[in-house]
């Protein structure tokens, strides 16, 4: 038998196995992790469905209501019926219509405040953590002082002092959440700024700001992005709480917290629907955003360690 009979098989025969091995090592994309989570987690599907409904009502809620939301259309305290699915409140407003329309106020305030706090908190956290010095320590001590106060009480004081306008409510809710994103960004920056690729960027002549925003910032965003839905839920609770005590959105503007306050006295006499249905709307919305936030956190961790 010739020596050629014992030669190794051609390299092409190993190509499919090598390709499969390389494919297994290749990190899955973010969208692939989302699809995998959607297939495997019914809770994520439920939460995402609730969030999508809330966002739909934020845009179209006031246009699909069966009754006027700022004009009394019938007698007060009517029980739920075919004419008024959720009944009417003590002022004669249709509860179902106002529950649908309230999403625009509550979710819009929560989204605007959360995005503002995310941008500002991440920006401050990046600069004060990447560039060492007393400004960073001053910011952290200030943050500790702010967070030492009960946040809801602090929100009430600031809103009452600054005025009960929609803009002020957004700013107050945003200020309460800035420390969250500042700390999340800071915890990432303190680790990433010591990485080899950051040192290489500095060695190539990159300025401090360029390296911070071009190389450090993109690697610090995952925890903050996962926190956004959770913060939106918290912001909805704060907005509703401020309106409940009269320090937030003022009637007759439809708002879940104000609706609960308007019908609270009726609960003890059996007129529960004016408060219960907006309370259920708040609970479901906050639950949906919280579930999506936890799922995103797991997805980002899975993508990082894949």
SEDRENZA-609409 format. One record per residue (C-alpha): residue in three letters; chain; x, y, z. Coordinates in steps of 0.2 Angstrom, whole numbers, plus 5000, padded with zeros to 4 digits. Example, Ala and Ser with C-alpha at 12.3 -4.5 7.8 and 13.67 -1.06 7.14 Angstrom:
2
Ala,A,5062,4978,5039;
Ser,A,5068,4995,5036;
//
This chain:
306
Unk,A,5000,5000,5000;
Unk,A,5007,5017,4995;
Unk,A,5011,5030,5008;
Unk,A,4998,5041,5000;
Unk,A,4984,5029,5007;
Unk,A,4988,5034,5025;
Unk,A,4989,5053,5022;
Unk,A,4977,5065,5032;
Unk,A,4960,5068,5024;
Unk,A,4958,5085,5015;
Unk,A,4955,5100,5026;
Unk,A,4939,5103,5017;
Unk,A,4931,5088,5026;
Unk,A,4933,5098,5043;
Unk,A,4926,5114,5036;
Unk,A,4908,5111,5042;
Unk,A,4913,5106,5059;
Unk,A,4925,5121,5061;
Unk,A,4911,5132,5054;
Unk,A,4898,5125,5067;
Unk,A,4911,5127,5081;
Unk,A,4915,5145,5076;
Unk,A,4896,5148,5075;
Unk,A,4894,5141,5093;
Unk,A,4907,5153,5099;
Unk,A,4900,5168,5091;
Unk,A,4891,5179,5104;
Unk,A,4872,5180,5100;
Unk,A,4865,5197,5096;
Unk,A,4854,5207,5107;
Unk,A,4839,5203,5096;
Unk,A,4842,5185,5097;
Unk,A,4842,5185,5116;
Unk,A,4826,5195,5116;
Unk,A,4818,5182,5104;
Unk,A,4824,5168,5115;
Unk,A,4817,5176,5131;
Unk,A,4800,5179,5122;
Unk,A,4799,5160,5118;
Unk,A,4804,5154,5135;
Unk,A,4796,5167,5147;
Unk,A,4777,5169,5147;
Unk,A,4780,5182,5161;
Unk,A,4790,5193,5149;
Unk,A,4777,5191,5135;
Unk,A,4764,5196,5148;
Unk,A,4774,5211,5154;
Unk,A,4778,5217,5136;
Unk,A,4760,5216,5131;
Unk,A,4755,5227,5145;
Unk,A,4769,5239,5141;
Unk,A,4763,5240,5123;
Unk,A,4745,5243,5128;
Unk,A,4751,5257,5140;
Unk,A,4761,5265,5126;
Unk,A,4746,5263,5114;
Unk,A,4734,5271,5126;
Unk,A,4747,5285,5129;
Unk,A,4746,5290,5110;
Unk,A,4728,5285,5106;
Unk,A,4719,5284,5123;
Unk,A,4710,5301,5122;
Unk,A,4704,5297,5105;
Unk,A,4696,5281,5108;
Unk,A,4686,5285,5124;
Unk,A,4667,5282,5123;
Unk,A,4663,5298,5133;
Unk,A,4670,5315,5136;
Unk,A,4684,5314,5149;
Unk,A,4683,5332,5156;
Unk,A,4664,5334,5155;
Unk,A,4652,5326,5166;
Unk,A,4640,5315,5155;
Unk,A,4629,5307,5168;
Unk,A,4623,5305,5186;
Unk,A,4637,5303,5199;
Unk,A,4642,5287,5207;
Unk,A,4633,5275,5194;
Unk,A,4638,5257,5196;
Unk,A,4647,5248,5181;
Unk,A,4634,5244,5167;
Unk,A,4634,5242,5149;
Unk,A,4632,5261,5147;
Unk,A,4647,5265,5158;
Unk,A,4658,5249,5159;
Unk,A,4668,5256,5175;
Unk,A,4653,5266,5181;
Unk,A,4654,5285,5185;
Unk,A,4664,5294,5198;
Unk,A,4657,5307,5211;
Unk,A,4658,5321,5199;
Unk,A,4648,5311,5185;
Unk,A,4663,5308,5174;
Unk,A,4664,5291,5165;
Unk,A,4677,5281,5174;
Unk,A,4682,5269,5159;
Unk,A,4685,5284,5148;
Unk,A,4696,5293,5160;
Unk,A,4706,5277,5164;
Unk,A,4710,5276,5146;
Unk,A,4714,5294,5144;
Unk,A,4725,5295,5160;
Unk,A,4738,5284,5152;
Unk,A,4743,5299,5142;
Unk,A,4747,5310,5157;
Unk,A,4755,5297,5168;
Unk,A,4765,5287,5156;
Unk,A,4771,5303,5147;
Unk,A,4777,5311,5163;
Unk,A,4786,5294,5168;
Unk,A,4794,5292,5151;
Unk,A,4800,5310,5150;
Unk,A,4806,5311,5168;
Unk,A,4815,5294,5166;
Unk,A,4824,5299,5150;
Unk,A,4829,5315,5157;
Unk,A,4836,5307,5173;
Unk,A,4845,5293,5162;
Unk,A,4854,5306,5151;
Unk,A,4859,5318,5165;
Unk,A,4863,5304,5178;
Unk,A,4874,5295,5165;
Unk,A,4883,5310,5159;
Unk,A,4887,5316,5177;
Unk,A,4892,5298,5182;
Unk,A,4903,5297,5167;
Unk,A,4912,5313,5170;
Unk,A,4914,5312,5189;
Unk,A,4920,5294,5188;
Unk,A,4932,5294,5174;
Unk,A,4941,5310,5179;
Unk,A,4947,5308,5197;
Unk,A,4946,5322,5209;
Unk,A,4936,5332,5222;
Unk,A,4921,5336,5210;
Unk,A,4917,5317,5209;
Unk,A,4917,5316,5228;
Unk,A,4907,5332,5230;
Unk,A,4894,5325,5218;
Unk,A,4893,5308,5227;
Unk,A,4891,5316,5244;
Unk,A,4877,5327,5237;
Unk,A,4869,5312,5230;
Unk,A,4870,5304,5247;
Unk,A,4862,5319,5255;
Unk,A,4848,5319,5243;
Unk,A,4844,5301,5245;
Unk,A,4844,5302,5264;
Unk,A,4828,5311,5263;
Unk,A,4812,5301,5260;
Unk,A,4810,5303,5241;
Unk,A,4791,5305,5241;
Unk,A,4791,5319,5254;
Unk,A,4805,5328,5245;
Unk,A,4795,5327,5229;
Unk,A,4780,5335,5238;
Unk,A,4790,5349,5245;
Unk,A,4799,5353,5229;
Unk,A,4782,5353,5219;
Unk,A,4773,5363,5231;
Unk,A,4787,5376,5232;
Unk,A,4790,5377,5213;
Unk,A,4772,5376,5207;
Unk,A,4759,5362,5203;
Unk,A,4763,5362,5184;
Unk,A,4766,5347,5172;
Unk,A,4783,5353,5169;
Unk,A,4788,5354,5187;
Unk,A,4781,5337,5191;
Unk,A,4792,5330,5177;
Unk,A,4807,5339,5183;
Unk,A,4804,5333,5201;
Unk,A,4802,5315,5196;
Unk,A,4817,5316,5185;
Unk,A,4828,5324,5199;
Unk,A,4823,5309,5211;
Unk,A,4829,5297,5199;
Unk,A,4846,5305,5193;
Unk,A,4856,5297,5208;
Unk,A,4850,5279,5202;
Unk,A,4858,5282,5185;
Unk,A,4873,5291,5192;
Unk,A,4878,5277,5203;
Unk,A,4875,5264,5189;
Unk,A,4886,5273,5177;
Unk,A,4899,5276,5191;
Unk,A,4900,5258,5196;
Unk,A,4904,5253,5178;
Unk,A,4916,5267,5174;
Unk,A,4927,5263,5189;
Unk,A,4930,5246,5182;
Unk,A,4930,5250,5163;
Unk,A,4943,5265,5164;
Unk,A,4956,5252,5170;
Unk,A,4954,5241,5155;
Unk,A,4967,5238,5142;
Unk,A,4957,5245,5127;
Unk,A,4955,5261,5137;
Unk,A,4974,5262,5140;
Unk,A,4977,5259,5122;
Unk,A,4965,5273,5116;
Unk,A,4975,5285,5128;
Unk,A,4991,5279,5121;
Unk,A,4985,5282,5103;
Unk,A,4983,5301,5108;
Unk,A,4965,5301,5112;
Unk,A,4960,5316,5123;
Unk,A,4951,5312,5140;
Unk,A,4934,5317,5134;
Unk,A,4936,5307,5117;
Unk,A,4941,5292,5126;
Unk,A,4927,5294,5139;
Unk,A,4913,5296,5127;
Unk,A,4920,5285,5113;
Unk,A,4927,5270,5122;
Unk,A,4920,5271,5140;
Unk,A,4902,5277,5139;
Unk,A,4896,5263,5126;
Unk,A,4902,5250,5138;
Unk,A,4893,5257,5153;
Unk,A,4875,5259,5146;
Unk,A,4868,5241,5149;
Unk,A,4863,5243,5167;
Unk,A,4856,5260,5164;
Unk,A,4845,5254,5149;
Unk,A,4839,5239,5159;
Unk,A,4834,5251,5173;
Unk,A,4824,5262,5162;
Unk,A,4807,5252,5162;
Unk,A,4809,5249,5181;
Unk,A,4811,5268,5184;
Unk,A,4796,5272,5173;
Unk,A,4785,5261,5184;
Unk,A,4792,5270,5199;
Unk,A,4789,5287,5191;
Unk,A,4771,5282,5187;
Unk,A,4769,5278,5206;
Unk,A,4776,5295,5211;
Unk,A,4766,5305,5199;
Unk,A,4750,5296,5204;
Unk,A,4755,5299,5223;
Unk,A,4758,5317,5220;
Unk,A,4741,5319,5211;
Unk,A,4732,5309,5225;
Unk,A,4737,5321,5238;
Unk,A,4733,5336,5227;
Unk,A,4752,5341,5223;
Unk,A,4752,5334,5206;
Unk,A,4741,5335,5190;
Unk,A,4725,5345,5195;
Unk,A,4707,5340,5190;
Unk,A,4698,5339,5178;
Unk,A,4713,5333,5169;
Unk,A,4712,5314,5169;
Unk,A,4725,5306,5180;
Unk,A,4725,5289,5189;
Unk,A,4731,5296,5206;
Unk,A,4718,5310,5206;
Unk,A,4704,5298,5201;
Unk,A,4708,5287,5216;
Unk,A,4708,5302,5227;
Unk,A,4691,5308,5220;
Unk,A,4683,5291,5223;
Unk,A,4692,5286,5239;
Unk,A,4678,5292,5251;
Unk,A,4665,5281,5241;
Unk,A,4674,5265,5245;
Unk,A,4667,5264,5263;
Unk,A,4649,5266,5257;
Unk,A,4651,5253,5243;
Unk,A,4655,5265,5228;
Unk,A,4672,5256,5225;
Unk,A,4673,5257,5206;
Unk,A,4679,5275,5205;
Unk,A,4695,5271,5214;
Unk,A,4698,5252,5211;
Unk,A,4698,5253,5192;
Unk,A,4712,5267,5191;
Unk,A,4721,5258,5205;
Unk,A,4721,5242,5194;
Unk,A,4727,5252,5179;
Unk,A,4742,5259,5189;
Unk,A,4746,5241,5196;
Unk,A,4746,5233,5180;
Unk,A,4756,5246,5171;
Unk,A,4769,5246,5185;
Unk,A,4770,5227,5185;
Unk,A,4772,5227,5166;
Unk,A,4786,5239,5166;
Unk,A,4795,5230,5180;
Unk,A,4794,5213,5172;
Unk,A,4801,5221,5156;
Unk,A,4815,5229,5166;
Unk,A,4820,5213,5175;
Unk,A,4819,5203,5158;
Unk,A,4831,5216,5150;
Unk,A,4843,5215,5164;
Unk,A,4844,5196,5162;
Unk,A,4846,5198,5143;
Unk,A,4860,5210,5145;
Unk,A,4869,5199,5157;
Unk,A,4867,5184,5146;
Unk,A,4873,5194,5131;
Unk,A,4888,5199,5141;
Unk,A,4893,5182,5147;
Unk,A,4888,5172,5132;
//
